[in-house]
């Protein structure tokens, strides 16, 4: 399957849990699956975030992604850290989703943030 078609289908089935971002005054500006390896099924997910409060972050945060199969089971989960001291109000987080076959088995995805 063509990697552009895979990315297009994956991007259509992403849920951003806005409530979790609202709790910390940040928002997801954009996201996208990319760097899809058509042979191995490994891929990346870019998540662009922005401080909508204008006050910066009070705490370090964990940006998380859960990936689900067609049965609704979590097949992969990953965490990237957002450090309050390093966050200047805007950043792009790169998730390296390096499990074989992953791109071919994701039915939907969920992006959220926690403390």
Secondary structure, DSSP 4 states (H G I P E B T S, - for coil): --HHHHHHHHHHTEEE-HHHHHTTTEEEEEEEEE---TTT--EEEEEEEEESSSS--SS-EEEEEEEE-TTS-EEEEEEEEE-TTT--SEEEEEEEE--TTHHHH--EEEEEEE-
